[in-house]
Structure formats: C-alpha cells, structure tokens
Amino acid sequence: MINKLNELDLDIKRCEIVLKENNYLDIVIAIEELHDKYKNTIDSISNISRDVVWNYSKKDIENIQNYLKITGRLKMKNNNSTFIVLGGIFILSVFSFIVAKNILPDSDNNQYYAKPNENMIAKIESITKENNKLIITTTGDPTEYCLKTTKSVPSIDSLCWNKIENNKVESNYFTYKKYYLWIKDSDNRISGRTIIEKE
C-alpha cells in the first residue's frame, strides 16, 4: 500500500516536471506511459483519445495529473479502508468464536456458567414422568427446585424456585421440550444442572 502511494506520488511529481519543462516529446512520452500504467485503475485516464499521438496537448498531461491526485489517491485509500474493515471483521469473528467456545458447555461437562456445589447434602434421587407430570424425588435437605427450559444457572432469588415438601415434587411439563433442573438446600447452595430430555 505504501509502495503504491509512493509510486503514485512519483508519477504526480513526473507530471509536474514535464509540465514545467514544457518539452512536447517528454509530454507525449509521459502521457503514453501513464496512460498504459493507469488505464485499468483510473477510468478517466482511459477516456483520453489515443487516435493520433501528436494530438496530445499540455492539457492532457494536466488532466492525468489531476486524475492521479484525486482519483488515484481515493482508490488507494478505499483499498486501505477495505483492508481495515475486513481485518476488523476477522478479529470480531475470532473474538466471537472464543467467547462462544468459553460459554457453551463441553461435551463431558454438564454445567453452564457455574460449577455444581459439591458440598451439598441435598441430591436428586429420581425423576419419573407420568401423565405430563414430572415426579422428582430428592434426599438430604432440599428446600426448593427450579425447572426451566434455559441452561443458565438460576440466581438464589430467581422466580423459578418452588418449594419442595417431604422430598417429593410433582410438576407439569411439556413432553416436546428439554428441561433443566436445579435444587437448592437450606444454606442456599444450588446443585449442578440436571437435564431432562424431551420425548
């Protein structure tokens, strides 16, 4: 990019020198060379008539100089901007991948965002499904359970918590949805997530 800008600056300087010297042969040679060099890059240069070489004028080299100063620099800057935008998109993609990799659960780890509280005495003993009801049997000292369709670990004061009485709970559920279950003990410790697969 920098080399192309330096080259463009040298060509603009060449136009200035040729115009200052006002040598017709140098003007014709400069027009021919610059026309060949930039005809595919800058549309306006390719519009210069090349029917008869000796029809070129000082005005043609001035036009080329102006095209190089304005259009050439803009195209170079647009290429640079495109590179910066594409680089930014690439960096965001890599960042998004890293974030997603860290948030999503591993295949061997059943937890999402939080580790299970290993000091809990309360445990889920069994889960049975009967007539669109989940029957959850627990042991230990569970006080509440949370049954929801999202993976995120509920906070201690989340609205999803419901009381557990006599270590047994019956809860309605939809058979076509996947559910996640947590229990909470008397010390407000939350268990690891238990997955209840859809049928």
Backbone as a ProteinNet text record, in pm:
[ID]
protein_1_A
[PRIMARY]
MINKLNELDLDIKRCEIVLKENNYLDIVIAIEELHDKYKNTIDSISNISRDVVWNYSKKDIENIQNYLKITGRLKMKNNNSTFIVLGGIFILSVFSFIVAKNILPDSDNNQYYAKPNENMIAKIESITKENNKLIITTTGDPTEYCLKTTKSVPSIDSLCWNKIENNKVESNYFTYKKYYLWIKDSDNRISGRTIIEKE
[TERTIARY]
82.4	0	86.6	188	275.6	356.5	402	478.1	393.4	266.6	179.4	156.3	141.6	125.4	253.4	369.2	496.1	508.5	469.4	474.1	380.2	261.2	164.9	222.7	286.9	349.8	459.7	537.9	643.6	583.3	473.4	408.8	349.3	293.4	240.7	356.4	467.9	586.2	639.1	634.1	677.5	592.1	460.9	370.9	409.9	439.6	477.1	605.3	703.4	831.4	811.5	734.5	710	636.8	540.6	466.4	557.7	645.1	734.6	835.2	889.4	988.5	924.5	797.9	720.6	785.3	844	903.3	796.9	754	641.5	668.6	789	822	811.5	861	850.6	704	623.1	479.7	413.2	441.3	380.6	424.2	552.4	603.5	539.8	531.2	470.5	323.7	249.7	107.6	93.5	173.5	165.8	195	303.2	342.2	240.4	195.5	98.4	-37.6	-71.7	-197.6	-194.3	-84.5	-71.5	-69.6	-4.7	10.3	-121.6	-203.8	-322.4	-455	-453.3	-578.8	-679.6	-632.8	-725.1	-761.8	-687.2	-710	-800.9	-774.3	-849.2	-926.2	-1058	-1144.1	-1122.6	-1103.8	-1094.6	-974.6	-866	-746.5	-773.4	-851.3	-877.3	-966.9	-1026.2	-1111.1	-1031.9	-901.9	-819.8	-806.6	-828.8	-822.8	-679.5	-659.1	-525.2	-517.8	-603.5	-606.9	-475.6	-434.1	-311.9	-226.9	-107.2	-18.7	7.2	25.3	63.1	-54.3	-171.2	-284.9	-286	-195	-188.1	-151.1	-198.9	-165.8	-121.6	-78.5	-37.7	-156.7	-276.4	-398.3	-417.8	-380.3	-394	-307.4	-184.2	-96.8	-146.9	-205.6	-265.3	-384.1	-465.3	-579	-530.8	-428.8	-374.5	-323.9	-254.8	-203.6	-318.6	-424.4	-540.2	-606.7	-620.2	-679.3	-596.5	-464.9	-377.3	-386.4	-393.4	-401.6	-531.8	-642	-773.4	-817.3	-842.1	-899.1	-803	-676	-577.9	-565.7	-554.6	-543.3	-669.9	-787.2	-912.1	-920.5	-884	-890.1	-793	-674.4	-576.8	-631	-692.7	-747.8	-864.6	-948.8	-1060	-1009.5	-901.9	-843.3	-792.8	-731.2	-682.1	-799	-908.1	-1026.3	-1087.4	-1093.3	-1147.1	-1063.8	-932.4	-843.9	-870.1	-886.4	-911.4	-1045.1	-1149.8	-1282.5	-1276.3	-1213.4	-1203.2	-1121	-1015.1	-935.7	-1018.3	-1098.9	-1186.4	-1288.8	-1346.6	-1444.7	-1377.5	-1256.6	-1183.7	-1158	-1113	-1085.6	-1213.6	-1325	-1452.9	-1496.9	-1473.1	-1509.4	-1429.7	-1301.1	-1216.3	-1261.4	-1287.4	-1332.8	-1465.6	-1559.9	-1690.3	-1673.4	-1584.5	-1558.8	-1504.7	-1409.7	-1351.8	-1457.7	-1539.8	-1646.2	-1744.7	-1787.4	-1882.5	-1822.7	-1697.3	-1630	-1625.8	-1606	-1599.1	-1735.7	-1839.7	-1972.6	-2042.9	-2033.6	-2104.7	-2045	-2128.3	-2077.6	-1991.4	-1894.8	-1815.9	-1900.7	-1866.7	-1946.5	-1936.2	-1822.3	-1807.7	-1846.9	-1881	-1919	-2065.3	-2142.7	-2286.4	-2323.7	-2226.5	-2255.1	-2245.9	-2315.2	-2321.3	-2305.7	-2202.8	-2171	-2120.9	-2165	-2129.2	-2098.4	-2015.1	-1982.3	-2084.1	-2111.1	-2204.8	-2143.5	-2230.3	-2184.2	-2163.4	-2036.8	-2004.6	-2030.4	-2048.5	-2071.8	-2218.3	-2302.4	-2445.8	-2477.9	-2561.5	-2611.6	-2736.9	-2811	-2933.9	-2898.4	-2970.4	-2947.6	-3081.3	-3079.2	-3197	-3184.2	-3278.1	-3273.9	-3326.8	-3443.6	-3501.2	-3594.5	-3612.5	-3706.6	-3787.9	-3918.3	-4006.6	-4109.9	-4157	-4255.1	-4383.5	-4493.8	-4624.7	-4731.8	-4808.3	-4922.2	-4885.9	-4783.6	-4737.2	-4698.6	-4656	-4606.2	-4470.6	-4383	-4253.6	-4265.6	-4222	-4220.1	-4072.5	-4034.2	-3894.4	-3882.1	-3796.6	-3772.3	-3632	-3619.4	-3490.2	-3452.8	-3327.2	-3280.4	-3201.5	-3173.8	-3098.3	-3190.6	-3145	-3223.2	-3259.7	-3318.6	-3355.3	-3475.4	-3472.8	-3584.7	-3664.8	-3595.4	-3663	-3601.7	-3680.2	-3631.3	-3662.8	-3585.2	-3608.1	-3608.5	-3717	-3731.9	-3758.5	-3666.5	-3684.4	-3624.2	-3650.3	-3606.4	-3476.2	-3417	-3289.2	-3177.5	-3054.3	-2939.8	-2879.5	-2904.5	-2836.1	-2874.9	-2774.5	-2796.6	-2879.3	-2988	-3071.4	-3001.6	-3031.8	-2977.8	-3056.7	-3007.6	-3070.5	-3213.2	-3237.8	-3370.8	-3451	-3415.7	-3486.8	-3633.2	-3719.3	-3862.5	-3895.5	-3801	-3830.2	-3833.8	-3784.7	-3776.2	-3914.8	-3939.4	-4064.4	-4029.6	-4116.5	-4092.8	-4092.6	-4009.6	-4008.8	-4058.9	-4161.1	-4214.1	-4200.6	-4149.4	-4132.9	-4047.1	-3947.7	-3852.7	-3917.5	-4035.7	-4102.7	-4176	-4169.7	-4232.8	-4300.9	-4418.7	-4485.1	-4497.1	-4450.7	-4451.8	-4500.7	-4584.8	-4630.2	-4515.7	-4515.6	-4414.4	-4468.1	-4404.4	-4438.5	-4340	-4391.1	-4304.7	-4213	-4247.8	-4168.4	-4058.1	-4038.9	-3935.2	-3828.8	-3708.9	-3598	-3597	-3583.6	-3585.1	-3453.7	-3426.5	-3308.5	-3357.4	-3301.1	-3348.9	-3234.1	-3260.9	-3167.3	-3243.7	-3172.6	-3232.7	-3145.8	-3208.7	-3139.3	-3158.1	-3051.6	-3063.4	-3089.7	-3094.4	-3128.7	-3021.5	-2898.9	-2792.4	-2783.9	-2888.8	-2896.2	-2786	-2737.5	-2643.2	-2723.8	-2681.4	-2753.2	-2678.6	-2754.3	-2694.6	-2648.4	-2581.9	-2548.7	-2676.3	-2665.9	-2780.8	-2808	-2935.5	-2979.3	-3064.3	-3034	-3105.5	-3217.7	-3335.8	-3449.9	-3479.2	-3446.2	-3457.9	-3604.5	-3631.6	-3766.6	-3794.8	-3921	-3957.2	-3978.3
-119.9	0	126.1	127.4	244.1	257.6	144.7	148.7	206.5	168.2	218.6	368.6	414.5	558.4	633.3	577.1	639.8	646	537.5	533.1	637.4	649.7	749.8	890.6	914.7	1045.5	1073.7	971.9	990	1023.8	961.2	989.4	1130.1	1173.9	1310.7	1410.4	1380	1466.2	1470.3	1353.5	1348.6	1441	1439.2	1528.6	1675.1	1710	1848.2	1887.4	1797.4	1826.8	1843.5	1752.2	1758.3	1887.5	1925.2	2049.5	2170.9	2168.6	2281.2	2295	2180.2	2184	2216.3	2179.9	2211	2158.8	2039.1	1972.6	1879.4	1905.2	1830.7	1680	1639.4	1497.3	1431	1497.6	1444.3	1434.1	1533.2	1531.1	1409.9	1385.6	1272.4	1140.3	1125.9	1002	980.3	1086.2	1075.6	1035.8	1097.1	1063.7	916.7	871.9	731.5	634.6	659.7	568.1	568.9	686.5	695.5	639.1	660.9	605.5	453	393.3	246.9	195.3	270	226.3	231.4	334.3	356.1	335.4	290.3	281.2	185.1	78.5	-16.5	24.8	116.6	158.3	280.4	378.7	503.9	521	515	517.7	641.3	756.1	882.1	884.7	817.7	817.8	741.6	634.4	555.4	630.9	741.8	821.3	915	930.9	1019.1	955	1032	980.6	945.4	823.4	780.3	758.5	825.4	805.2	846.7	967.9	1020.5	1076.8	1020.4	1060.8	1210.5	1268.5	1409.1	1502.6	1446.9	1530.8	1560	1498.3	1524.8	1670.3	1721	1858.9	1865.2	1983.4	2007.5	1985.1	2010.3	1992.5	1844.7	1751.6	1608.1	1565.9	1613.9	1578.3	1643	1766	1829.5	1747.5	1695.7	1610.6	1483.1	1420.3	1299.1	1330.2	1442.6	1481.4	1499.5	1566.2	1585.6	1452.3	1363.3	1231.2	1154.6	1162.2	1091	1149.9	1282.2	1347.1	1313.3	1315.1	1297.4	1150.9	1100.1	966.7	858.2	870.4	769	755.5	868.4	864.9	809.2	847.8	796.2	645.1	593.2	447.8	377.7	434.8	375.1	376.3	488.6	498	402.8	387.3	292.9	150.4	115.3	-17.6	-36	68.7	63.3	49.1	123.9	115.2	-23.8	-81.5	-216.9	-314.8	-300.3	-388.5	-375.2	-252.6	-228.8	-289.3	-271.1	-327.4	-480	-539.3	-685.7	-737.9	-666.2	-704.8	-697.5	-592.8	-579.1	-690.6	-726.2	-835.9	-966.6	-989.7	-1111.6	-1116.6	-1005	-1000.7	-1024	-962.7	-985.4	-1131.1	-1192.1	-1333.6	-1421.4	-1396.5	-1475.1	-1453.4	-1328	-1297.1	-1367.1	-1362.9	-1429.1	-1578.8	-1638.4	-1782.1	-1815	-1734.5	-1759.7	-1746.3	-1643.1	-1623.3	-1740	-1779.3	-1890.3	-2019.4	-2042.4	-2164.3	-2168.1	-2051.6	-2046.8	-2054	-2007.9	-2006.2	-2140.5	-2200.3	-2325.1	-2437.7	-2531.7	-2639.5	-2736.6	-2795.9	-2901.4	-3027.4	-3120	-3242.6	-3328.1	-3320.9	-3402.9	-3327.4	-3201.4	-3121.9	-3082.1	-3112.7	-3089.3	-2952.6	-2867.2	-2738.6	-2624.6	-2517.2	-2398.8	-2278	-2201.2	-2082.3	-2112	-2215.5	-2236.6	-2383.2	-2407.7	-2544	-2588.2	-2719.2	-2765.9	-2747.4	-2729.8	-2715.7	-2855.6	-2893.2	-3029.9	-3056.8	-2954	-2971.5	-2995.3	-3001.5	-3017.3	-3157.9	-3164	-3293.8	-3329.4	-3226.4	-3249.2	-3304.2	-3406	-3469.7	-3502.8	-3513.8	-3561.6	-3713.6	-3781.3	-3927.9	-3989.4	-3939.9	-3995	-3892.8	-3911.3	-3829.4	-3925.7	-3922.2	-4007	-3919.3	-3969.7	-3895.3	-3976.3	-3914.3	-3979	-3877	-3904.4	-3819.5	-3670.7	-3636.8	-3498.8	-3432.1	-3513.7	-3462.2	-3523	-3439	-3487.1	-3513.2	-3629.7	-3661.1	-3666.7	-3570.5	-3556	-3598	-3695.2	-3743.4	-3700.2	-3642.1	-3591	-3655.2	-3636.7	-3678.9	-3563.2	-3569.9	-3464.1	-3353.9	-3231.7	-3117.8	-3017.6	-3060.3	-2963	-2879.7	-2752.9	-2665.7	-2622.9	-2605.8	-2557.9	-2623.1	-2619.8	-2667.9	-2562.2	-2566.3	-2476.8	-2562.7	-2555.1	-2630.5	-2529.3	-2522.9	-2426.5	-2479.7	-2409.5	-2455.9	-2390.4	-2306.4	-2244	-2299.7	-2297.7	-2359.5	-2276.7	-2148	-2061.5	-2095.1	-2098.1	-2130.6	-2019.2	-2055.2	-1951.2	-1889	-1763.8	-1699	-1747.7	-1716.8	-1764.1	-1711.6	-1589	-1529	-1527.1	-1615	-1622.3	-1661.9	-1620.8	-1650.8	-1797	-1871.4	-2010.2	-2105.2	-2062.7	-2152.3	-2181.9	-2311.4	-2358.2	-2448.6	-2452.8	-2529.2	-2680.1	-2749.4	-2896.4	-2938	-3022.2	-3070	-3221.4	-3271.4	-3415.4	-3482.4	-3411.8	-3462.9	-3514.4	-3461.3	-3505.4	-3387.4	-3382.7	-3272.6	-3331.3	-3277.6	-3307.3	-3176.1	-3176.6	-3054.1	-3085.1	-2996.9	-3012.3	-2979.8	-3045.9	-3017.7	-3056.9	-3004	-3038	-3143.5	-3249.4	-3360.5	-3324	-3222	-3186.8	-3085.1	-3051.1	-2953.9	-3020	-2966.2	-3008.9	-2919.3	-2977.7	-2901.2	-2917.8	-2819.7	-2821.4	-2803.8	-2882.2	-2886.7	-2859.7	-2775.1	-2748.3	-2761.4	-2795.4	-2789.3	-2699.7	-2646.8	-2556.5	-2611.4	-2606.9	-2659.3	-2546.5	-2581.2	-2483.6	-2375.9	-2400.6	-2299.3	-2218	-2226.8	-2156.7	-2198.1	-2319.7	-2372.8	-2435.1	-2410.2	-2458	-2576.5	-2679.6	-2800.8	-2777.6	-2878.3	-2877.7	-2900.3	-2873.8	-2885.5	-3030.4	-3068.5	-3199.1	-3176.7	-3252.6	-3236.3	-3337.5	-3289.4	-3377.4	-3366.5	-3471.5	-3471.2	-3473.2	-3414.3	-3418.1	-3558.5	-3589.5	-3724	-3726.7
0	0	0	87.7	96.9	-32.1	-87.8	-213.2	-325.8	-331.6	-438	-422.2	-296.7	-274.1	-311.9	-278.8	-317.5	-469.7	-535.1	-681.8	-742.1	-682.2	-728.5	-711.6	-596.8	-573.4	-676.4	-709.8	-811.3	-947.6	-983.9	-1112.4	-1114.5	-1002.9	-994.2	-1007.1	-940.3	-949.6	-1094.2	-1161.2	-1301.9	-1388.3	-1364.9	-1440.3	-1418	-1291.9	-1260.3	-1334.2	-1334.8	-1401.9	-1552.3	-1613.1	-1757.9	-1793.2	-1710.6	-1736.5	-1722.8	-1624.2	-1601.9	-1716.6	-1763.4	-1871.6	-2006.5	-2023	-2142.4	-2271.8	-2264.8	-2380.8	-2437.5	-2561.8	-2620	-2627.3	-2661.5	-2670.8	-2532.8	-2429.5	-2292.7	-2249.3	-2290	-2256.4	-2320.8	-2450.2	-2521.4	-2458.7	-2430.1	-2368.8	-2231.6	-2150.1	-2016.7	-2026.1	-2120.2	-2137.9	-2176.8	-2273.5	-2318.3	-2203.8	-2130.1	-2021.8	-1907.9	-1868.1	-1758.4	-1800.5	-1927.8	-1978.6	-1971.2	-2015.8	-2011.1	-1867.2	-1781.5	-1642.2	-1564.3	-1587.6	-1504.9	-1578	-1702.5	-1778.5	-1714.6	-1646.8	-1583.3	-1441.3	-1386.2	-1247.9	-1237.8	-1322.9	-1316.5	-1447.1	-1437.9	-1556.5	-1642.5	-1580.1	-1654.6	-1748.8	-1711.5	-1796.5	-1925.7	-1916.2	-2036.9	-2135.2	-2093.3	-2182.8	-2272.9	-2247.5	-2331.3	-2469	-2570.1	-2707.2	-2742.4	-2795.9	-2834.1	-2985.6	-3059.7	-3204.6	-3269.7	-3242.8	-3303.8	-3190.9	-3175.7	-3066.3	-3069	-3187.3	-3195.5	-3170	-3138.2	-3099.1	-2948.7	-2873.7	-2730	-2706.3	-2592.9	-2558.6	-2412.7	-2376.6	-2238.8	-2144.2	-2194.5	-2114.5	-2077	-2167	-2137.5	-2019.3	-2014.4	-1901.8	-1773.1	-1784	-1665.5	-1615.2	-1708.8	-1670.2	-1600	-1655.2	-1593	-1452.7	-1440	-1308.9	-1208.5	-1251.1	-1162.6	-1127.4	-1226.6	-1200.5	-1098	-1113.5	-1020.2	-879.9	-872	-740.9	-669.4	-740.9	-677.9	-681.4	-799.2	-814.5	-767.9	-803.4	-765	-614.8	-547.1	-401	-336.2	-388.5	-331.7	-345	-461.3	-480.8	-387.7	-369.6	-278.2	-135.4	-95.9	39.4	57.1	-46.1	-37.1	-20.7	-91.5	-75	67	122.5	259.5	357.3	334.4	421.1	414.3	295	280.3	360.2	354.1	430.7	579.8	628.3	770.4	811.3	730.8	762.2	765.4	664.5	661.3	778.5	813.2	930.3	1058.2	1070.8	1187.3	1195.5	1081.2	1078.2	1119.2	1071.5	1107.2	1258.1	1314.8	1459	1538.8	1497	1565.7	1555.7	1440.7	1423.4	1518.1	1526.7	1617.5	1761.3	1798	1933.3	1963.5	1868	1887.4	1905.3	1827.9	1839.9	1978.9	2027.7	2159.8	2268.4	2259.5	2358.8	2355	2235.9	2223.3	2276.3	2249.6	2296.4	2448	2510.9	2656.7	2723.3	2654.3	2714.9	2700.1	2583.7	2559.7	2643.2	2685.4	2770.1	2690.2	2759.9	2699.1	2696.6	2609.1	2597.3	2723	2794	2914.2	3041.1	3028.8	3144.1	3130.9	3231	3225.8	3282.4	3306.6	3369.4	3270.7	3303.4	3218.8	3309.7	3293.4	3372.4	3513.3	3578.7	3718.5	3743.2	3842.1	3881.9	3987.4	3994.4	4096.8	4235.2	4332.1	4468.7	4524.6	4537.8	4577.2	4724.3	4804.4	4947.5	4981.3	4882.1	4907	4955	5054.4	5100.8	5021.1	4980.2	4903.3	4765.3	4724.2	4594.2	4529.7	4396.3	4323.9	4316.5	4375.6	4380.2	4251.4	4206.3	4082.9	4017.9	3887.2	3810.6	3726	3743.4	3662.4	3592.6	3479.2	3400.2	3395.4	3438.3	3435.7	3400.6	3296.1	3258.1	3251.7	3175.7	3160.2	3292	3386.2	3513.9	3541.3	3594.5	3641.1	3790.5	3831.1	3973.8	4013.2	4096	4135.3	4281.1	4306.4	4442.5	4482.8	4601.1	4647.3	4780.3	4818.6	4951.3	5010.4	5139.6	5205.7	5253.3	5243	5293.4	5183.5	5070.6	4967.7	5012.9	4979	5016	4893.6	4779.1	4659.6	4535.6	4427.7	4298.5	4193	4084.5	3971.2	3846.4	3770	3645.6	3535	3436.6	3328.6	3199.2	3089.6	2957.5	2910.7	2992.4	2956.1	3043.2	2989	3054.9	3167.1	3167.9	3263.4	3406.8	3493.8	3634.7	3698.3	3766.4	3828.8	3949.4	3975.4	4095	4216.4	4332.7	4457	4471.1	4424.9	4440.2	4309.6	4216.4	4088.7	4109.8	4017.1	4027.5	3999.4	3944.8	3907.5	4027.4	4143.4	4259	4316.8	4342.3	4404.1	4521.4	4618.3	4742.2	4716.3	4792.6	4794.7	4932.4	4934.5	5062.3	5067.3	5178.2	5201.7	5093	5046	4945.7	4817.8	4785.5	4663.5	4599.7	4464.2	4390.2	4268.1	4236.7	4109.4	4033.8	3909.2	3829.8	3689.2	3635.8	3496.8	3401.2	3286.4	3185.1	3049	2945.1	2807.3	2758.4	2700	2659	2541.8	2465.3	2348.2	2379	2505	2542	2628.8	2617.3	2701.1	2824.8	2943.5	3067.5	3142.6	3228	3313.9	3457	3547.3	3686.2	3782.1	3881.8	3990.7	4121.5	4227.2	4360.8	4447.6	4552.6	4644.9	4785.3	4866.4	5003.3	5102.5	5229.5	5333.6	5350.1	5301.5	5307.2	5177.6	5094.7	4964.8	4866.9	4877.6	4780.1	4667.2	4544.3	4425.7	4366.6	4331.6	4275.4	4132.5	4079.2	3938.8	3856	3729	3639.7	3605	3608.3	3561.5	3438	3332.3	3205.3	3196.6	3161.5	3137.9	2989.2	2915.5	2770.3	2727.8	2609.1	2554.9	2500.5	2490.9	2443.5	2294.3
[MASK]
+++++++++++++++++++++++++++++++++++++++++++++++++++++++++++++++++++++++++++++++++++++++++++++++++++++++++++++++++++++++++++++++++++++++++++++++++++++++++++++++++++++++++++++++++++++++++++++++++++++++

